Amino acid sequence: MSRKIDLCGKDDMPSGTARRFDTDGLAIALVRIEDTFYAIGDRCSHANYSLSEGELLVEEKELECWKHGSTFSLETGKPTCLPATKPVPVYDVVLEGDRVLVVIS
């Protein structure tokens, strides 16, 4: 069964930013590009560093781990370069009014 978790207001995050949310035992990196939000697991699958602290590659829709440079697709969670080889979780995001919610299965 899925549940929705309210993370923030739409206007709380400017476009081109990433922010970490700790909720229900999960670390989630929420990313905003224009009016689209993406949510992936915030821990790099290679060395357990926070992805939301890394560089956001807007054109590629990727988030780069600041420690070793692995990048992860915001759409699939799959690493797009080494040293990471395992994907991170991806979560659906829904907007309800001006609130941004993540769907946890």
N, C-alpha and C positions, 0 to 999 in steps of 0.2 A: 504494500500500500504506500502511496506517495503522500508527502506532506509538503506544504509551502512554508518557507521561513522568510520572514520580512528582514531584509538586510539594511536598507537605507532608503532615503528619498532619491528620486531621479536627479534632482538638482544638487544633491550632496556630493556628487562626483563630476568633475569637469571631463570633457572628452579628452582622450589621450592619457588617461590615468589608470592605475591599478591600486587596489586597496585590499588588505587582508581582513577577513572576518572569521572569528572563532565562534562557532555555534554548534550545538548538539554534538560536541566531541570532534567536529570537523574543522579543518583549516581550509578556508575557501578564498581564492584570489578572484575578486570581482574586477572586471575590466570594462571600461567604457570607451568605445570608438564611435564618434558621432552620436547617434541616438540608439546604437545597438550595445547591449550588455552581454558579456560572456562570463561564465563562472567555471573555474577549473580548480582542482586540488592545488593548494598553495605550497606543497612540499615537493621539491625536485626529486625525481625518482632515482637519480644517480647518487646524490650525497646529502639529501634531507635538508636543503637550504630553502628559505622562503622565496618563492617565485615572484610574489608581489613587490619585492624589493629590487627586482631586476629591471632591465630595460624593456619597454614595450615597443615592439616593432609593428607600427600601425599598418603599413602597407601589406606586410606579410601575415598579419593577424596572428602574431606569435609573441610569447613572453619569454625573455631570456633569463636564465639563472645567472645571478651576479657572480657566483663563485667559480664555476668552471665553463660557462659559456654555452651550455646546452640550451636549445630553444624548443618550445613546446607550442603546438598548434592550439589556438583558442577554440577551434571548432571541433577537433577530434581528441585533443589531449596527447597525441602522439609526439614523440621527440622528432625534431627535424634535423638534428645534427648531434654528433657524439660530444661528450662521452655517455650521455643518457641513452638507454636502449629500451626502457619500459615507459609506457604511457602513464599519465596522471589522470585521475577521474575528471569527467566533464559533467556539468550539471545544467539542466534547462533553467532558463531565466524567464520570468513573466513580469510584465508591468501591470499593476492594478492601480489605476489612477496615477498618482505621482510616486507610488511606492515600487521598489525593486525587490522582487521575491525570487528565491532560488527553490527549485523543486528537488527534494531529496527522495529517492526511491527506497 
